Amino acid sequence: MRCLVTGAAGFIGSHLCERLLEDGHDVIGIDALVPYYDPQIKQANLTRLLQHQRFRFYRWDLRYQDLREVVRWADYIFHLAAMPGLIQAWQDFEGYWTCNVLATHRLLEAVQHHASSLRRFLYISTSSVYGRYASGDESLPLKPISPYGVTKLAGEQLCRAHAEVYGLPLVVLRYFSVYGPRQRPDMAYHRFIRALLLDEPITVYGDGLQIRGNTYISDCIEATIRTMDAPPGETYNIGGGETATVWEIIRKLEGISGRKARIRQEASRPGDQRYTFADTTKLRLHFDWRPRVGLDEGLRQQWAWQERQLTKANKSSATRESAYEHFGQN
């Protein structure tokens, strides 16, 4: 099958593209490499993909690009591209509005006249649409409390409108706290691990008793693949089944690293969720899906990956510094 993945250079998008290629699909990846974090990280995520003969990549911005040709080519569309839930969310509503709502609208406009030939349109949503207490099944009231959650819900509703009017074969997936190798540098577990590796303070916002349901990246991707042919109109929570507070995660990372964390507490962030835990009963019943990677093992995998990345960065920096010193001596 021919699959179009938006946000292909991101944490989850790059893993999804790799899995689709492994399963024998042809893949077009689209990403604008918007610099809300270092675009070089996203480019590194693409390294393996760009070597694959059945993968094509376009550095396109969904807000401005004419997408009609690639949409006509696709059997499946996975719409992951979005501005994520960053700390500065309240200061950049325009970014959230244009990346999460306007971009989705532009993509749907391109799809509009080809909806009948599309196998599925998978809109990747988030637990943030449920609001402060995201614990329950897909019927939980939708009460987002952040610009990210508000705009992702708006994207959902745009998709539902197109499903109703134009027959878009829509499936909505709501991800819960995905972690693992390639996790974005602004996300909590990445920040915690980096701080421990560099012997820097870990910043904990609020009382540290916020609870997250954790989803390892390979479990997230497996669930996404299984829902490719879900009945149109369905919505699925995707979560790993294990919860932990911020303090519990830090203690686990201390155990993995053999290092003691230095803590710096700051005020709670506006719009931060208090409790998230996905009821995945529907996903389990429809697709016999079960999470396979436990939290302890998943954190070990992410620690090992970040440690390798830091070692590579240090070696690269040392090589550049040595070359510079050699150049200066001549």
Secondary structure, DSSP 8 states (H G I E B T S, - for coil): -EEEEETTTSHHHHHHHHHHHHTT-EEEEE----TTS-HHHHHHHTHHHHT-TTEEEE---TTTS--HHHHHH-SEEEE-------TTGGG-HHHHIIIIIIHHHHHHHHHGGGGGG-SEEEEEEEGGGG-SEEEE-TTS-----SHHHHHHHHHHHHHHHHHHHH---EEEEEE--EESTT--TTSHHHHHHHHHHHT--EEEETTS--EEEEEEHHHHHHHHHHGGG--TT-EEEE--SEEEEHHHHHHHHHHHHT----EEEE---TT--SEEEE--HHHHHHH-----S-HHHHHHHHHHHHHHHHHHHHHHHHHHHHHHHHHHT-
